[in-house]
Amino acid sequence: MILRPAQIGLSLLSATSHDVSYEELSNLSIGERDRLLLQLREGIFGPCITGLIRCPECSELLEVSFDVSDIRIESSIEPSDAEGCLHLVSEGYEISFRLPDCADLGAISVCEDVSEARYLILRRCIQRILYQGMDASIEDLPPNLLDSIEERMAGADPQADVLLRAVCDSCRHEWDAVFDIPSFLWREIDSWARRTIQDVHTLAAAYGWSEESILGMSSWRRRCYLEIVSR
Ligand SMILES: [Zn+2]
């Protein structure tokens, strides 16, 4: 099965959160999803994250290392009204909107370009527009107000957009690199699973043990046997 990028984070949470339905997880804001994924990552592999990023100027690969706590933003979403909406009042308009959630991310996966995706997210999230007290539509809104709504969304869900300040060792270029916890954790789990399968194969071939008995060992014992086999 090939998962679309928008499904990866939810699939990881769904596989590990047995008391929460997929539909409930779909209603999480992007920041809420990512906060749970950071918690999951810390529980599986520990708090220290090390990865590689490529300098956009000179293409040098750089190692970055940081702690989950360095990027965890504890401040939660700003208070909404009873309907879960945020509000923007400007230029005679009163706009009620909710934050983008995981279902919205899934919906834009069929969009052909960024501007179509942006418009679809806004269309799904804007709940009501009044202009001088009368109902209005998204087509009536000036472009600068669409920008303002997106800024308010980003400010209200800061965990959704984690940027790492990076400096290239080679060319000294400085930039903000995006850290995407769903795809990072997915790659980590994938490579861990491949390493485990390789270890099972090595021990099964050397000792004739079953997969079940090898996986039932502590990782320390497994590592000891693998060292013996590799001598
Ligand atoms: Zn560079």
Boltz pocket constraint, residues with backbone or C-beta under 6 A from the ligand:
constraints:
  - pocket:
      binder: B
      contacts: [[A, 55], [A, 56], [A, 57], [A, 58], [A, 59], [A, 60], [A, 168], [A, 169], [A, 170], [A, 171], [A, 172], [A, 173]]
      max_distance: 6.0
